């Protein structure tokens, strides 16, 4: 009879798990011994980086991913990154080592007391099996809960003496179980929504992260182009689910109640797909919607449907719903479907300052990188400049920390590259964010990942400076972060690195980095900017 460990390894492979990210500790070694070659263990130097890598990997592959955490302390190290993964609904299975069963109650070193409470409310399910015989079933449940819509992280705490115990005969049935299918909207519901779109004089489509798939892009474009709809992306966008230079694209909705209300005021019908209603940030009170604006909400998340303070929520697969509605609506004349919007202006370069405007930096990236590049971005103060310059025309081309948890950019980019090795991946990260998870660079170097890390260095927390102005605060401390040599830091982790301060130098360095057979970091001195 196989051991609990052997059955669990077999089960993970049967469930489609190919990769484990982690930083092992003593409690985790009994799970990791004898790991099959088909399970790739990606070593990170910090659990926050490990979980960030897993998040990026899961977002570009839609595969379940295991994150190996060291007891309670390692779980704590990963909690910041877990806020992003939870908001993204990434299918992560967190497995933390627990002390020997007979010693947990003594609160011995590395015991994880009240382990199931530790990651709540950030995990969909948190569990510690009551006995070794329950471990394989619990692992199966953790994976199925993680991948079943709307998806999201799960957490298991497993005593390390369980792994060598003998499994039961019935455990062989576990790989035969399948995840429940996401429900689809009833035909009559689809027909009713299509009829309302046909009757609307001004119709807008608002898209969320869960439509950023190949099928989602096709369905949203089919619907939008059929009826000449304006297309928006839901506030606090962590993905770009529509080509942002398309003639019908209007932008990302403001992350404030009054801002959304104003932006949607011209429409009599709004259809929101694959996003919560709404992910606000800056407090700017007002009415959720103006009079005369009706809103229909398509979501596969019952919590989002229940939490929404307005609108008519319909529960089902949002991508399948968009595709079905697109087939039923009455086509309208549309000249914008073939039009593409120009990029924004770039401020004139002032070489004597040895600093680029963010717009100039992004123009270099846009004009030099391959069209299918995946951009992993964590530079809040340059957000407006990014969207003024970039031209994204493929699914899964943009990742952003969905909960605003800093430290996402570097590890998520590493995970994204591991998940799609044949696609160019470029991380664009602000100098403030780099310092949260710099050790992710080591993993990129050890794996010889051909990717580029661009650090936009404006010498501090630019987004906070802007927000301080919004709040009328002029004396907040801790907004400047001088004295960091990112080139030396990257070289210390094993990367090729350089610093630039002009457009010409940046373009040359970036071209060289794209052609390299390993990771490269480029530090770009940039002028201050606002989101």
Secondary structure, 3 states (H helix, E strand, C coil): CCEHHHHHHHHHHHCCCCEEEECCCCCCHHHHCCCCCCCEEEECCCHHHHHHHHHHHHHHHCCCEEEEECHHHHHHHHHHHHHHHHHHCCCEEEEEEECCHHHHHHCCCCCCCCHHHCCCCCCCEEECCCCHHHHHHHHHHHHHHHHCCCCCCEEEEEEHHHCCCECCHHHHHHHHCCCCCCCCCCHHHHHHHHHHHHHCCCEEEEECHHHCCHHHHHHHHHHHHHHCCEEEECCCCCCCCCCCCECCEEEECCCCHHHHHHHHCCCCEEEEECCCCCCCCCCCCCCCCCCCCEEEEEECCHHHHHHCCCCEEEECCHHHHHHHHHHHCCCCCCCHHHCECCCCCCCCCCHHHCCECHHHHHHHHHHHCCCCCEEEEECHHHHHHHHHHCCCCCCCCEEECCCCCCCCHHHHHHHHHHHCCCCCEEEEEEHHHHCCCCCHHHHHHHCCCCCEEEEEECCECHHHHHHHHHCCCCCCCCCECCCCCHHHHHHHCCCEEEEECCHHHHHHHHHHHHHCCCCEEEEEEECCCCC
